[in-house]
Amino acid sequence: MQEKGVVRHQTTAPPIVIRTTGLSVEAKEMLDAIARRAYEIFEAKGRARGHDLENWFEAESELFERTRVDVKETPEGLTVLADVRRFAPKELEVDLEPRRVTIIGKHQSQAERKTDTSYLSEKHTARLLHSLQLPVEIDTHRASARLKKGILELDVKKALAEERKTSQALPGGITH
Amino acid sequence: MGLPTERTHLYRVYEIFEVMPNSSPQRVTVVSGLEFAKAALQPLANQTNNECFVADAKTRQVVIQMNVASANGLPRPTLD
């Protein structure tokens, strides 16, 4: 049975999960992990005040991969492009809130090598967390995502009130 | 009426970071107002090849990035 508020966009590639009910438990856990690590850094630096953001970004860079993200705005909506080439579609999740998009990725790989005398097992986990504040309010139920050559393309439509505002502001837009 | 206990800012406060080669972001400066943040970021980004970014101190959102290619690998347009 499909979970409430979760949409799977099936194209030719495996689906990317889009969650329309806000931040998932996993995203919240990731944010908690950053907060905990940031606090450890704060303590390690002698509890020096005024470096909250610096500690936060340092913790984030230690725990998660950084990605490059672009946002393009059209009169009807927004397109978010994110470089996620290390992740397969099934390893990605997008959490949508009216003013925020959060991209989550988790990739695990394992390599094993056996010889007559030795056994080597290597595990690698890469995690991605990218939260993006949006310039306009979006309709979380009108979204689609696809992966093209390692680039996640997320199309979201603006909330109707925002769409109306933009079409009035843009030259040639219909005004009432 | 008493004085406000906290200093109130007319503009939002932004912190400017440079990402060091060991991928740790180091704060370079703190400015009030997005226009001033842009003005402070530009010379910093010209001085170094490291990624530089501006983050909103309150929301922790990265609002401007420089010396970073765009998501599809193409160079980003420069700031006006």
gemmi code that builds the backbone of each chain (N, CA, C; Angstrom):
import gemmi

chains = {
    "A": [
        ("MET", (0.844, -1.208, 0.000), (0.000, 0.000, 0.000), (0.874, 1.251, 0.000)),
        ("GLN", (0.458, 2.255, -0.753), (1.276, 3.469, -0.824), (1.076, 4.342, 0.412)),
        ("GLU", (2.191, 4.840, 0.944), (2.162, 5.692, 2.127), (1.470, 7.012, 1.794)),
        ("LYS", (0.742, 7.565, 2.756), (0.018, 8.817, 2.521), (0.996, 9.975, 2.300)),
        ("GLY", (0.731, 10.800, 1.301), (1.587, 11.958, 1.046), (2.860, 11.630, 0.303)),
        ("VAL", (2.951, 10.423, -0.228), (4.157, 10.037, -0.959), (3.763, 9.715, -2.400)),
        ("VAL", (4.431, 10.346, -3.328), (4.129, 10.132, -4.735), (5.358, 9.513, -5.381)),
        ("ARG", (5.177, 8.453, -6.145), (6.307, 7.870, -6.863), (6.124, 8.193, -8.340)),
        ("HIS", (7.079, 8.911, -8.893), (6.976, 9.302, -10.287), (7.636, 8.255, -11.155)),
        ("GLN", (6.808, 7.499, -11.833), (7.312, 6.412, -12.662), (7.495, 6.888, -14.101)),
        ("THR", (8.711, 6.946, -14.524), (8.983, 7.206, -15.941), (9.687, 5.954, -16.439)),
        ("THR", (10.589, 6.091, -17.389), (11.314, 4.911, -17.846), (12.297, 4.440, -16.776)),
        ("ALA", (12.846, 5.393, -16.006), (13.783, 5.060, -14.938), (12.989, 4.703, -13.681)),
        ("PRO", (13.665, 4.059, -12.696), (12.960, 3.779, -11.440), (12.473, 5.073, -10.792)),
        ("PRO", (11.439, 4.983, -9.944), (10.818, 6.207, -9.439), (11.650, 6.938, -8.392)),
        ("ILE", (11.451, 8.251, -8.330), (12.045, 9.073, -7.277), (10.896, 9.422, -6.334)),
        ("VAL", (11.104, 9.197, -5.068), (10.039, 9.445, -4.094), (9.912, 10.948, -3.851)),
        ("ILE", (8.684, 11.441, -3.971), (8.411, 12.836, -3.622), (7.450, 12.825, -2.445)),
        ("ARG", (7.887, 13.384, -1.346), (7.055, 13.404, -0.143), (6.412, 14.782, -0.024)),
        ("THR", (5.108, 14.801, 0.042), (4.411, 16.092, 0.056), (3.939, 16.486, 1.451)),
        ("THR", (4.329, 15.709, 2.431), (3.857, 15.988, 3.794), (4.964, 16.571, 4.664)),
        ("GLY", (5.844, 17.315, 4.054), (6.905, 17.952, 4.840), (8.109, 17.055, 5.025)),
        ("LEU", (8.911, 17.376, 6.015), (10.171, 16.653, 6.222), (9.920, 15.231, 6.695)),
        ("SER", (10.649, 14.301, 6.098), (10.523, 12.906, 6.506), (11.288, 12.685, 7.810)),
        ("VAL", (11.037, 11.548, 8.408), (11.725, 11.207, 9.667), (13.233, 11.160, 9.421)),
        ("GLU", (13.611, 10.623, 8.252), (15.031, 10.501, 7.920), (15.696, 11.875, 7.836)),
        ("ALA", (14.998, 12.824, 7.198), (15.557, 14.190, 7.072), (15.711, 14.826, 8.447)),
        ("LYS", (14.712, 14.607, 9.299), (14.777, 15.172, 10.662), (15.947, 14.570, 11.431)),
        ("GLU", (16.149, 13.257, 11.248), (17.280, 12.595, 11.921), (18.611, 13.155, 11.423)),
        ("MET", (18.661, 13.434, 10.122), (19.900, 13.987, 9.546), (20.171, 15.383, 10.117)),
        ("LEU", (19.119, 16.185, 10.245), (19.276, 17.530, 10.809), (19.701, 17.449, 12.278)),
        ("ASP", (19.140, 16.472, 12.993), (19.536, 16.271, 14.397), (21.007, 15.893, 14.490)),
        ("ALA", (21.443, 15.050, 13.548), (22.851, 14.617, 13.544), (23.769, 15.824, 13.321)),
        ("ILE", (23.357, 16.729, 12.440), (24.170, 17.938, 12.205), (24.209, 18.774, 13.478)),
        ("ALA", (23.044, 18.929, 14.105), (22.983, 19.747, 15.325), (23.885, 19.164, 16.421)),
        ("ARG", (23.854, 17.839, 16.545), (24.691, 17.196, 17.578), (26.174, 17.387, 17.285)),
        ("ARG", (26.542, 17.187, 16.007), (27.952, 17.343, 15.622), (28.384, 18.813, 15.763)),
        ("ALA", (27.488, 19.741, 15.414), (27.805, 21.177, 15.549), (28.065, 21.525, 17.010)),
        ("TYR", (27.299, 20.909, 17.891), (27.494, 21.166, 19.326), (28.843, 20.610, 19.798)),
        ("GLU", (29.189, 19.434, 19.260), (30.504, 18.863, 19.610), (31.631, 19.787, 19.150)),
        ("ILE", (31.485, 20.342, 17.954), (32.509, 21.263, 17.422), (32.579, 22.508, 18.304)),
        ("PHE", (31.403, 23.009, 18.696), (31.329, 24.179, 19.580), (32.089, 23.905, 20.888)),
        ("GLU", (31.883, 22.705, 21.431), (32.585, 22.345, 22.680), (34.079, 22.183, 22.447)),
        ("ALA", (34.423, 21.574, 21.309), (35.842, 21.348, 21.008), (36.589, 22.668, 20.804)),
        ("LYS", (35.869, 23.685, 20.359), (36.501, 24.988, 20.130), (36.450, 25.859, 21.392)),
        ("GLY", (36.231, 25.224, 22.518), (36.230, 25.960, 23.784), (34.969, 26.761, 24.014)),
        ("ARG", (33.870, 26.296, 23.466), (32.550, 26.927, 23.623), (32.576, 28.401, 23.234)),
        ("ALA", (33.292, 28.692, 22.167), (33.388, 30.084, 21.697), (32.062, 30.510, 21.085)),
        ("ARG", (31.526, 31.623, 21.557), (30.212, 32.110, 21.090), (30.351, 32.809, 19.738)),
        ("GLY", (29.239, 32.854, 19.013), (29.197, 33.620, 17.760), (29.660, 32.849, 16.528)),
        ("HIS", (29.862, 31.537, 16.659), (30.302, 30.750, 15.501), (29.279, 29.663, 15.164)),
        ("ASP", (28.039, 29.902, 15.529), (26.997, 28.873, 15.361), (26.899, 28.374, 13.924)),
        ("LEU", (26.823, 29.342, 13.009), (26.627, 28.983, 11.603), (27.855, 28.261, 11.045)),
        ("GLU", (29.028, 28.756, 11.442), (30.283, 28.137, 10.997), (30.345, 26.679, 11.482)),
        ("ASN", (29.986, 26.473, 12.740), (29.991, 25.119, 13.295), (28.974, 24.230, 12.580)),
        ("TRP", (27.837, 24.834, 12.260), (26.773, 24.085, 11.577), (27.256, 23.613, 10.208)),
        ("PHE", (27.852, 24.514, 9.439), (28.315, 24.146, 8.092), (29.477, 23.156, 8.153)),
        ("GLU", (30.306, 23.314, 9.168), (31.428, 22.377, 9.317), (30.879, 20.972, 9.596)),
        ("ALA", (29.887, 20.909, 10.491), (29.265, 19.618, 10.814), (28.601, 19.026, 9.575)),
        ("GLU", (27.921, 19.885, 8.841), (27.217, 19.435, 7.633), (28.207, 18.870, 6.610)),
        ("SER", (29.351, 19.574, 6.449), (30.327, 19.105, 5.463), (31.009, 17.814, 5.906)),
        ("GLU", (31.090, 17.594, 7.219), (31.680, 16.345, 7.707), (30.744, 15.158, 7.491)),
        ("LEU", (29.464, 15.397, 7.673), (28.516, 14.287, 7.662), (27.907, 13.987, 6.289)),
        ("PHE", (27.718, 15.029, 5.500), (26.995, 14.841, 4.244), (27.749, 15.417, 3.060)),
        ("GLU", (27.395, 14.897, 1.899), (28.005, 15.385, 0.667), (27.395, 16.727, 0.294)),
        ("ARG", (28.188, 17.550, -0.340), (27.653, 18.811, -0.846), (27.242, 18.598, -2.286)),
        ("THR", (26.203, 19.284, -2.684), (25.783, 19.172, -4.069), (25.578, 20.553, -4.666)),
        ("ARG", (25.590, 20.589, -5.974), (25.381, 21.874, -6.658), (23.917, 21.945, -7.076)),
        ("VAL", (23.291, 23.038, -6.747), (21.855, 23.169, -7.023), (21.587, 24.491, -7.743)),
        ("ASP", (20.743, 24.435, -8.740), (20.289, 25.640, -9.439), (18.772, 25.705, -9.383)),
        ("VAL", (18.244, 26.906, -9.318), (16.785, 27.079, -9.349), (16.448, 28.022, -10.495)),
        ("LYS", (15.507, 27.589, -11.322), (15.055, 28.449, -12.422), (13.586, 28.753, -12.201)),
        ("GLU", (13.216, 30.008, -12.401), (11.822, 30.396, -12.188), (11.146, 30.709, -13.515)),
        ("THR", (9.946, 30.196, -13.687), (9.122, 30.521, -14.846), (7.822, 31.128, -14.305)),
        ("PRO", (6.979, 31.704, -15.157), (5.720, 32.258, -14.628), (4.877, 31.214, -13.896)),
        ("GLU", (4.955, 29.956, -14.324), (4.086, 28.925, -13.721), (4.735, 28.194, -12.545)),
        ("GLY", (6.037, 28.126, -12.543), (6.649, 27.304, -11.498), (8.143, 27.466, -11.378)),
        ("LEU", (8.738, 26.479, -10.729), (10.184, 26.493, -10.510), (10.756, 25.167, -10.986)),
        ("THR", (11.976, 25.224, -11.501), (12.695, 24.003, -11.816), (13.958, 23.987, -10.965)),
        ("VAL", (14.105, 22.929, -10.213), (15.296, 22.785, -9.363), (16.181, 21.719, -9.997)),
        ("LEU", (17.427, 22.080, -10.263), (18.389, 21.132, -10.831), (19.430, 20.826, -9.766)),
        ("ALA", (19.694, 19.562, -9.530), (20.700, 19.198, -8.522), (21.597, 18.099, -9.073)),
        ("ASP", (22.887, 18.265, -8.831), (23.861, 17.281, -9.285), (23.879, 16.115, -8.294)),
        ("VAL", (23.308, 14.997, -8.694), (23.213, 13.845, -7.780), (23.796, 12.603, -8.460)),
        ("ARG", (24.885, 12.792, -9.228), (25.350, 11.697, -10.082), (25.811, 10.451, -9.321)),
        ("ARG", (26.060, 10.578, -8.030), (26.486, 9.390, -7.274), (25.299, 8.552, -6.805)),
        ("PHE", (24.101, 9.064, -7.039), (22.929, 8.386, -6.482), (22.016, 7.852, -7.580)),
        ("ALA", (21.457, 6.686, -7.326), (20.480, 6.108, -8.245), (19.104, 6.662, -7.877)),
        ("PRO", (18.147, 6.627, -8.809), (16.821, 7.183, -8.494), (16.206, 6.617, -7.217)),
        ("LYS", (16.381, 5.311, -7.007), (15.753, 4.698, -5.817), (16.441, 5.128, -4.516)),
        ("GLU", (17.607, 5.745, -4.637), (18.339, 6.194, -3.441), (18.020, 7.649, -3.096)),
        ("LEU", (17.134, 8.244, -3.898), (16.834, 9.667, -3.704), (15.420, 9.873, -3.184)),
        ("GLU", (15.261, 10.946, -2.449), (13.932, 11.323, -1.970), (13.855, 12.844, -1.951)),
        ("VAL", (12.708, 13.366, -2.305), (12.511, 14.811, -2.284), (11.366, 15.117, -1.326)),
        ("ASP", (11.627, 15.946, -0.337), (10.579, 16.349, 0.611), (10.137, 17.763, 0.257)),
        ("LEU", (8.850, 17.923, 0.045), (8.340, 19.231, -0.357), (7.534, 19.883, 0.756)),
        ("GLU", (7.820, 21.153, 0.967), (7.018, 22.004, 1.855), (6.695, 23.249, 1.036)),
        ("PRO", (5.691, 24.029, 1.432), (5.308, 25.170, 0.592), (6.469, 26.120, 0.252)),
        ("ARG", (7.433, 26.263, 1.152), (8.531, 27.193, 0.893), (9.906, 26.530, 0.913)),
        ("ARG", (9.919, 25.221, 0.942), (11.217, 24.555, 1.069), (11.240, 23.223, 0.335)),
        ("VAL", (12.387, 22.953, -0.291), (12.617, 21.657, -0.923), (13.820, 21.019, -0.227)),
        ("THR", (13.690, 19.757, 0.152), (14.814, 19.055, 0.764), (15.108, 17.811, -0.060)),
        ("ILE", (16.355, 17.702, -0.492), (16.758, 16.538, -1.296), (17.607, 15.633, -0.404)),
        ("ILE", (17.213, 14.376, -0.353), (17.919, 13.412, 0.493), (18.424, 12.270, -0.382)),
        ("GLY", (19.629, 11.847, -0.139), (20.180, 10.717, -0.888), (20.980, 9.810, 0.019)),
        ("LYS", (20.908, 8.527, -0.251), (21.711, 7.585, 0.530), (22.201, 6.492, -0.405)),
        ("HIS", (23.526, 6.420, -0.529), (24.117, 5.449, -1.440), (25.049, 4.539, -0.653)),
        ("GLN", (24.868, 3.248, -0.837), (25.745, 2.298, -0.154), (26.380, 1.380, -1.175)),
        ("SER", (27.668, 1.218, -1.070), (28.324, 0.285, -1.976), (29.233, -0.624, -1.163)),
        ("GLN", (29.402, -1.818, -1.680), (30.220, -2.795, -0.973), (31.092, -3.532, -1.980)),
        ("ALA", (32.358, -3.657, -1.645), (33.269, -4.391, -2.522), (33.948, -5.481, -1.696)),
        ("GLU", (34.068, -6.646, -2.309), (34.725, -7.754, -1.601), (35.816, -8.330, -2.483)),
        ("ARG", (36.918, -8.672, -1.861), (38.022, -9.298, -2.595), (38.533, -10.491, -1.785)),
        ("LYS", (38.630, -11.603, -2.427), (39.106, -12.801, -1.714), (40.329, -13.347, -2.420)),
        ("THR", (41.308, -13.669, -1.652), (42.438, -14.419, -2.207), (42.588, -15.680, -1.350)),
        ("ASP", (43.592, -16.459, -1.625), (43.794, -17.688, -0.842), (44.104, -17.374, 0.615)),
        ("THR", (44.772, -16.229, 0.828), (45.223, -15.926, 2.192), (44.489, -14.766, 2.855)),
        ("SER", (43.740, -13.989, 2.082), (43.106, -12.819, 2.711), (41.676, -12.587, 2.205)),
        ("TYR", (40.963, -11.811, 2.969), (39.595, -11.443, 2.593), (39.411, -9.960, 2.901)),
        ("LEU", (39.047, -9.204, 1.908), (38.883, -7.763, 2.101), (37.448, -7.367, 1.775)),
        ("SER", (36.823, -6.701, 2.708), (35.468, -6.222, 2.472), (35.443, -4.728, 2.732)),
        ("GLU", (34.975, -3.987, 1.745), (34.989, -2.538, 1.860), (33.555, -2.029, 1.717)),
        ("LYS", (33.136, -1.205, 2.668), (31.777, -0.652, 2.595), (31.887, 0.852, 2.517)),
        ("HIS", (31.040, 1.442, 1.696), (31.071, 2.901, 1.580), (29.637, 3.431, 1.603)),
        ("THR", (29.428, 4.432, 2.424), (28.103, 5.056, 2.475), (28.253, 6.540, 2.179)),
        ("ALA", (27.489, 7.019, 1.234), (27.475, 8.454, 0.934), (26.075, 8.965, 1.222)),
        ("ARG", (25.994, 10.055, 1.949), (24.673, 10.600, 2.267), (24.598, 12.042, 1.807)),
        ("LEU", (23.458, 12.394, 1.307), (23.269, 13.749, 0.782), (22.073, 14.383, 1.474)),
        ("LEU", (22.250, 15.607, 1.872), (21.128, 16.371, 2.432), (21.269, 17.798, 1.942)),
        ("HIS", (20.297, 18.241, 1.190), (20.341, 19.622, 0.708), (18.962, 20.240, 0.871)),
        ("SER", (18.918, 21.258, 1.683), (17.651, 21.932, 1.928), (17.702, 23.306, 1.281)),
        ("LEU", (16.641, 23.640, 0.626), (16.645, 24.848, -0.183), (15.392, 25.672, 0.097)),
        ("GLN", (15.607, 26.908, 0.498), (14.478, 27.817, 0.727), (14.015, 28.346, -0.631)),
        ("LEU", (12.730, 28.356, -0.882), (12.248, 28.779, -2.203), (11.804, 30.241, -2.186)),
        ("PRO", (11.975, 30.906, -3.331), (11.596, 32.314, -3.373), (10.083, 32.543, -3.405)),
        ("VAL", (9.329, 31.526, -3.790), (7.863, 31.651, -3.847), (7.224, 30.408, -3.237)),
        ("GLU", (5.949, 30.530, -2.928), (5.234, 29.376, -2.374), (4.854, 28.416, -3.497)),
        ("ILE", (5.004, 27.134, -3.236), (4.690, 26.147, -4.280), (3.495, 25.285, -3.874)),
        ("ASP", (2.901, 24.680, -4.912), (1.839, 23.711, -4.670), (2.531, 22.345, -4.571)),
        ("THR", (2.604, 21.807, -3.383), (3.395, 20.584, -3.177), (2.795, 19.373, -3.902)),
        ("HIS", (1.540, 19.489, -4.294), (0.903, 18.344, -4.960), (1.089, 18.350, -6.475)),
        ("ARG", (1.662, 19.432, -6.996), (1.902, 19.484, -8.441), (3.417, 19.505, -8.665)),
        ("ALA", (4.010, 18.361, -8.566), (5.467, 18.270, -8.710), (5.839, 17.005, -9.461)),
        ("SER", (6.925, 17.072, -10.187), (7.421, 15.872, -10.853), (8.944, 15.890, -10.814)),
        ("ALA", (9.529, 14.712, -10.770), (10.986, 14.617, -10.686), (11.503, 13.566, -11.649)),
        ("ARG", (12.650, 13.845, -12.224), (13.301, 12.844, -13.081), (14.812, 13.015, -12.989)),
        ("LEU", (15.493, 11.963, -13.357), (16.948, 11.979, -13.299), (17.473, 11.897, -14.725)),
        ("LYS", (18.295, 12.900, -15.106), (18.829, 12.912, -16.473), (20.333, 13.075, -16.390)),
        ("LYS", (21.065, 12.079, -16.769), (22.537, 12.109, -16.751), (23.084, 12.580, -15.410)),
        ("GLY", (22.529, 12.068, -14.349), (23.023, 12.404, -13.016), (22.515, 13.718, -12.461)),
        ("ILE", (21.649, 14.392, -13.210), (21.074, 15.650, -12.734), (19.607, 15.416, -12.376)),
        ("LEU", (19.263, 15.728, -11.155), (17.874, 15.608, -10.725), (17.135, 16.865, -11.196)),
        ("GLU", (16.064, 16.638, -11.932), (15.253, 17.771, -12.397), (13.909, 17.707, -11.691)),
        ("LEU", (13.676, 18.672, -10.872), (12.421, 18.710, -10.121), (11.598, 19.899, -10.611)),
        ("ASP", (10.419, 19.593, -11.121), (9.515, 20.657, -11.574), (8.413, 20.818, -10.551)),
        ("VAL", (8.247, 22.018, -10.047), (7.157, 22.273, -9.104), (6.363, 23.475, -9.608)),
        ("LYS", (5.067, 23.409, -9.388), (4.205, 24.516, -9.806), (4.038, 25.468, -8.633)),
        ("LYS", (3.912, 26.730, -8.959), (3.684, 27.721, -7.909), (2.278, 27.557, -7.346)),
        ("ALA", (2.103, 27.957, -6.112), (0.756, 27.995, -5.538), (-0.051, 28.994, -6.365)),
        ("LEU", (-1.348, 28.774, -6.487), (-2.155, 29.572, -7.420), (-2.040, 31.075, -7.189)),
        ("ALA", (-2.032, 31.516, -5.939), (-1.942, 32.948, -5.641), (-0.636, 33.529, -6.172)),
        ("GLU", (0.452, 32.765, -6.025), (1.769, 33.224, -6.492), (1.781, 33.296, -8.014)),
        ("GLU", (1.150, 32.278, -8.641), (1.111, 32.205, -10.097), (0.403, 33.441, -10.660)),
        ("ARG", (-0.713, 33.811, -9.985), (-1.487, 34.972, -10.410), (-0.651, 36.249, -10.307)),
        ("LYS", (0.089, 36.342, -9.166), (0.922, 37.522, -8.929), (1.963, 37.664, -10.030)),
        ("THR", (2.625, 36.533, -10.373), (3.694, 36.566, -11.367), (3.156, 36.923, -12.734)),
        ("SER", (1.998, 36.342, -13.099), (1.472, 36.613, -14.442), (1.051, 38.075, -14.563)),
        ("GLN", (0.690, 38.701, -13.437), (0.361, 40.128, -13.489), (1.617, 40.974, -13.571)),
        ("ALA", (2.675, 40.499, -12.921), (3.909, 41.269, -12.889), (4.681, 41.188, -14.193)),
        ("LEU", (4.599, 40.033, -14.854), (5.377, 39.859, -16.073), (4.749, 40.632, -17.229)),
        ("PRO", (5.571, 41.197, -18.119), (5.003, 41.918, -19.248), (4.194, 40.966, -20.120)),
        ("GLY", (3.044, 41.408, -20.540), (2.204, 40.565, -21.374), (1.322, 39.633, -20.573)),
        ("GLY", (1.475, 39.676, -19.234), (0.671, 38.798, -18.386), (-0.776, 39.267, -18.380)),
        ("ILE", (-1.679, 38.336, -18.140), (-3.108, 38.699, -18.143), (-3.432, 39.393, -16.833)),
        ("THR", (-4.016, 40.551, -16.907), (-4.412, 41.247, -15.679), (-5.930, 41.370, -15.633)),
        ("HIS", (-6.458, 41.288, -14.437), (-7.925, 41.378, -14.280), (-8.321, 42.653, -13.599)),
    ],
    "B": [
        ("MET", (8.347, 53.388, 28.655), (8.622, 52.168, 27.869), (10.116, 51.834, 27.924)),
        ("GLY", (10.433, 50.609, 28.205), (11.837, 50.213, 28.342), (12.538, 50.073, 27.001)),
        ("LEU", (13.832, 50.066, 27.035), (14.619, 49.888, 25.813), (14.566, 48.422, 25.390)),
        ("PRO", (14.633, 48.174, 24.083), (14.628, 46.768, 23.671), (15.875, 46.061, 24.200)),
        ("THR", (15.680, 44.834, 24.637), (16.804, 44.095, 25.235), (17.783, 43.599, 24.176)),
        ("GLU", (17.267, 43.326, 22.955), (18.150, 42.841, 21.890), (18.295, 43.922, 20.841)),
        ("ARG", (19.477, 43.955, 20.228), (19.679, 44.920, 19.157), (18.878, 44.448, 17.939)),
        ("THR", (18.054, 45.318, 17.389), (17.270, 44.902, 16.238), (17.960, 45.384, 14.961)),
        ("HIS", (17.945, 44.499, 13.950), (18.600, 44.830, 12.685), (17.543, 45.221, 11.661)),
        ("LEU", (17.842, 46.284, 10.948), (16.946, 46.703, 9.888), (17.053, 45.720, 8.718)),
        ("TYR", (18.266, 45.245, 8.495), (18.511, 44.295, 7.417), (18.795, 42.923, 8.010)),
        ("ARG", (18.619, 41.914, 7.186), (18.977, 40.561, 7.621), (20.487, 40.446, 7.748)),
        ("VAL", (20.914, 39.585, 8.622), (22.356, 39.404, 8.827), (22.818, 38.193, 8.003)),
        ("TYR", (23.913, 38.386, 7.283), (24.470, 37.312, 6.452), (25.914, 37.055, 6.857)),
        ("GLU", (26.300, 35.805, 6.783), (27.695, 35.455, 7.051), (28.310, 34.966, 5.749)),
        ("ILE", (29.568, 35.365, 5.532), (30.249, 34.993, 4.293), (31.319, 33.953, 4.609)),
        ("PHE", (31.307, 32.881, 3.842), (32.213, 31.760, 4.091), (33.084, 31.469, 2.875)),
        ("GLU", (34.264, 30.952, 3.173), (35.121, 30.406, 2.122), (35.330, 28.931, 2.468)),
        ("VAL", (35.136, 28.050, 1.489), (35.316, 26.615, 1.744), (36.785, 26.265, 1.494)),
        ("MET", (37.456, 25.828, 2.530), (38.881, 25.508, 2.444), (39.096, 24.196, 1.681)),
        ("PRO", (40.312, 23.959, 1.200), (40.542, 22.718, 0.432), (40.200, 21.433, 1.206)),
        ("ASN", (40.239, 21.492, 2.538), (39.836, 20.306, 3.312), (38.313, 20.254, 3.487)),
        ("SER", (37.612, 21.051, 2.691), (36.144, 21.164, 2.632), (35.511, 21.694, 3.919)),
        ("SER", (36.305, 22.343, 4.758), (35.689, 22.955, 5.937), (35.418, 24.443, 5.656)),
        ("PRO", (34.186, 24.876, 5.861), (33.860, 26.273, 5.577), (34.372, 27.193, 6.691)),
        ("GLN", (35.023, 28.264, 6.301), (35.552, 29.179, 7.298), (34.890, 30.547, 7.131)),
        ("ARG", (34.399, 31.075, 8.234), (33.704, 32.361, 8.139), (34.707, 33.475, 7.876)),
        ("VAL", (34.373, 34.312, 6.911), (35.273, 35.410, 6.566), (34.772, 36.708, 7.199)),
        ("THR", (33.482, 36.940, 7.082), (32.935, 38.169, 7.647), (31.422, 38.057, 7.864)),
        ("VAL", (30.903, 39.029, 8.557), (29.448, 39.089, 8.805), (28.975, 40.454, 8.322)),
        ("VAL", (27.894, 40.477, 7.553), (27.369, 41.755, 7.049), (25.853, 41.806, 7.204)),
        ("SER", (25.327, 43.023, 7.206), (23.876, 43.212, 7.260), (23.395, 43.661, 5.891)),
        ("GLY", (22.401, 42.990, 5.370), (21.815, 43.378, 4.088), (22.390, 42.565, 2.942)),
        ("LEU", (21.499, 42.100, 2.074), (21.925, 41.228, 0.973), (22.828, 41.953, -0.019)),
        ("GLU", (22.531, 43.210, -0.280), (23.353, 43.962, -1.236), (24.790, 44.094, -0.732)),
        ("PHE", (24.932, 44.318, 0.577), (26.271, 44.432, 1.156), (26.968, 43.070, 1.151)),
        ("ALA", (26.173, 42.031, 1.323), (26.741, 40.683, 1.289), (27.300, 40.383, -0.100)),
        ("LYS", (26.530, 40.775, -1.121), (26.986, 40.587, -2.509), (28.277, 41.356, -2.742)),
        ("ALA", (28.279, 42.609, -2.257), (29.442, 43.476, -2.445), (30.671, 42.915, -1.733)),
        ("ALA", (30.473, 42.245, -0.623), (31.612, 41.681, 0.116), (32.060, 40.353, -0.486)),
        ("LEU", (31.112, 39.638, -1.069), (31.441, 38.315, -1.616), (32.270, 38.418, -2.894)),
        ("GLN", (31.909, 39.377, -3.727), (32.551, 39.490, -5.041), (34.083, 39.595, -4.958)),
        ("PRO", (34.641, 40.543, -4.172), (36.110, 40.608, -4.108), (36.743, 39.366, -3.492)),
        ("LEU", (36.052, 38.762, -2.538), (36.589, 37.551, -1.915), (36.680, 36.433, -2.953)),
        ("ALA", (35.620, 36.293, -3.750), (35.594, 35.238, -4.769), (36.622, 35.492, -5.861)),
        ("ASN", (36.931, 36.769, -6.103), (37.947, 37.097, -7.113), (39.354, 36.769, -6.625)),
        ("GLN", (39.540, 36.817, -5.313), (40.870, 36.588, -4.736), (41.252, 35.114, -4.682)),
        ("THR", (40.265, 34.253, -4.660), (40.532, 32.825, -4.428), (39.787, 31.961, -5.445)),
        ("ASN", (40.254, 30.739, -5.587), (39.528, 29.784, -6.434), (38.604, 28.907, -5.604)),
        ("ASN", (38.698, 29.058, -4.276), (37.843, 28.247, -3.403), (36.385, 28.699, -3.500)),
        ("GLU", (35.501, 27.770, -3.210), (34.080, 28.105, -3.206), (33.804, 29.114, -2.082)),
        ("CYS", (33.020, 30.120, -2.395), (32.635, 31.116, -1.390), (31.111, 31.196, -1.388)),
        ("PHE", (30.533, 31.391, -0.235), (29.073, 31.502, -0.209), (28.596, 32.427, 0.897)),
        ("VAL", (27.367, 32.885, 0.710), (26.721, 33.755, 1.693), (25.568, 32.969, 2.290)),
        ("ALA", (25.473, 32.973, 3.612), (24.369, 32.256, 4.262), (23.619, 33.201, 5.191)),
        ("ASP", (22.321, 33.028, 5.218), (21.472, 33.802, 6.123), (21.720, 33.296, 7.544)),
        ("ALA", (22.109, 34.198, 8.426), (22.492, 33.784, 9.781), (21.320, 33.188, 10.553)),
        ("LYS", (20.114, 33.591, 10.202), (18.953, 33.133, 10.971), (18.422, 31.792, 10.455)),
        ("THR", (18.303, 31.691, 9.123), (17.679, 30.484, 8.558), (18.707, 29.430, 8.131)),
        ("ARG", (19.994, 29.793, 8.118), (21.098, 28.925, 7.698), (21.034, 28.598, 6.201)),
        ("GLN", (20.233, 29.329, 5.465), (20.125, 29.046, 4.040), (21.254, 29.719, 3.274)),
        ("VAL", (21.824, 28.966, 2.345), (22.851, 29.540, 1.474), (22.120, 30.350, 0.409)),
        ("VAL", (22.422, 31.629, 0.309), (21.686, 32.473, -0.635), (22.486, 32.825, -1.889)),
        ("ILE", (23.806, 32.875, -1.786), (24.633, 33.110, -2.980), (25.867, 32.208, -2.893)),
        ("GLN", (26.211, 31.616, -4.023), (27.438, 30.823, -4.095), (28.289, 31.362, -5.226)),
        ("MET", (29.588, 31.347, -5.044), (30.488, 31.747, -6.137), (31.636, 30.756, -6.236)),
        ("ASN", (32.294, 30.765, -7.396), (33.375, 29.816, -7.708), (32.876, 28.373, -7.671)),
        ("VAL", (31.657, 28.187, -8.073), (31.070, 26.847, -8.157), (30.407, 26.731, -9.514)),
        ("ALA", (30.624, 25.592, -10.158), (29.938, 25.381, -11.433), (28.464, 25.129, -11.148)),
        ("SER", (27.629, 25.327, -12.148), (26.202, 25.080, -11.931), (25.960, 23.574, -11.877)),
        ("ALA", (24.729, 23.197, -11.570), (24.409, 21.784, -11.370), (24.752, 20.941, -12.595)),
        ("ASN", (24.573, 21.510, -13.790), (24.863, 20.715, -14.981), (26.286, 20.920, -15.495)),
        ("GLY", (27.141, 21.478, -14.647), (28.559, 21.572, -14.972), (28.966, 22.832, -15.706)),
        ("LEU", (28.015, 23.647, -16.103), (28.339, 24.874, -16.829), (28.700, 25.975, -15.832)),
        ("PRO", (29.553, 26.939, -16.239), (29.883, 28.006, -15.291), (28.659, 28.860, -14.983)),
        ("ARG", (28.584, 29.303, -13.741), (27.448, 30.142, -13.349), (27.643, 31.562, -13.850)),
        ("PRO", (26.560, 32.287, -14.076), (26.720, 33.691, -14.421), (27.270, 34.479, -13.240)),
        ("THR", (28.002, 35.542, -13.523), (28.576, 36.331, -12.426), (27.513, 37.253, -11.832)),
        ("LEU", (27.804, 37.782, -10.658), (26.865, 38.703, -10.004), (26.833, 40.028, -10.743)),
        ("ASP", (25.691, 40.680, -10.755), (25.599, 42.003, -11.404), (26.195, 43.065, -10.489)),
    ],
}
model = gemmi.Model(1)
for chain_id, residues in chains.items():
    chain = gemmi.Chain(chain_id)
    for i, (resn, *xyz) in enumerate(residues, 1):
        res = gemmi.Residue()
        res.name, res.seqid = resn, gemmi.SeqId(i, " ")
        for name, pos in zip(("N", "CA", "C"), xyz):
            atom = gemmi.Atom()
            atom.name, atom.element = name, gemmi.Element(name[0])
            atom.pos, atom.b_iso = gemmi.Position(*pos), 0.0
            res.add_atom(atom)
        chain.add_residue(res)
    model.add_chain(chain)
structure = gemmi.Structure()
structure.add_model(model)
structure.setup_entities()
